[in-house]
Amino acid sequence: MKNYFFIIFSLSLFLSACSATLSSFEKGGLIQNEGQERNIVMPDKEKTELPDWLIPPPEGSLVTQVITIYEHPVTKEQYQTNTGGYTILVK
């Protein structure tokens, strides 16, 4: 009988969490920069040149393993990398 209540409680908790996420998404709370088009520069597999305003992390440093989009604050040019740790150089 304890397992039955635990399963019902877990299921209701999960469903309430899902409904909270959906309702905030439907209200537009999670949408950012709506109506603004950005040009994201994605590197070619053969060509690994970075823009002159982006400095890579030092060799062997610990960086996050996540797709990251860097944006130059002046030109608004964007560049996507597979790791974090890059530095934006503003000229």
NORGI-V606861 format. One record per residue. N is the residue number from 1. RES is the residue in one letter. PHI is phi in whole degrees, 0 to 359 (none if undefined). OMEGA is omega in whole degrees, -180 to 180 (NA if undefined). Layout:
BEGIN
N|RES|PHI|OMEGA  N|RES|PHI|OMEGA
END
This chain:
BEGIN
1|M|none|179  2|K|297|180  3|N|296|180  4|Y|298|180  5|F|293|179  6|F|296|180  7|I|294|179  8|I|297|180  9|F|297|-180  10|S|297|180  11|L|295|180  12|S|293|177  13|L|296|179  14|F|297|-179  15|L|293|178  16|S|292|177  17|A|293|178  18|C|294|-179  19|S|291|177  20|A|293|180  21|T|293|-179  22|L|294|-178  23|S|293|178  24|S|289|178  25|F|288|-180  26|E|295|179  27|K|282|179  28|G|88|-179  29|G|291|-178  30|L|263|-178  31|I|268|-180  32|Q|241|177  33|N|57|180  34|E|291|180  35|G|87|179  36|Q|256|178  37|E|267|178  38|R|237|177  39|N|261|-180  40|I|264|179  41|V|271|179  42|M|255|-177  43|P|290|172  44|D|284|-180  45|K|293|-180  46|E|279|-175  47|K|255|-177  48|T|246|179  49|E|287|175  50|L|268|172  51|P|298|-178  52|D|292|-179  53|W|263|-178  54|L|239|-179  55|I|253|-179  56|P|288|177  57|P|292|178  58|P|301|180  59|E|301|177  60|G|84|-179  61|S|281|178  62|L|277|180  63|V|229|178  64|T|289|178  65|Q|256|-177  66|V|211|177  67|I|292|-176  68|T|234|176  69|I|251|178  70|Y|261|-180  71|E|235|176  72|H|290|-173  73|P|291|-178  74|V|266|-176  75|T|274|-178  76|K|64|175  77|E|290|-179  78|Q|241|178  79|Y|221|-177  80|Q|256|177  81|T|234|179  82|N|267|-180  83|T|222|174  84|G|268|175  85|G|96|179  86|Y|282|180  87|T|243|178  88|I|269|179  89|L|258|-180  90|V|260|180  91|K|259|NA
END
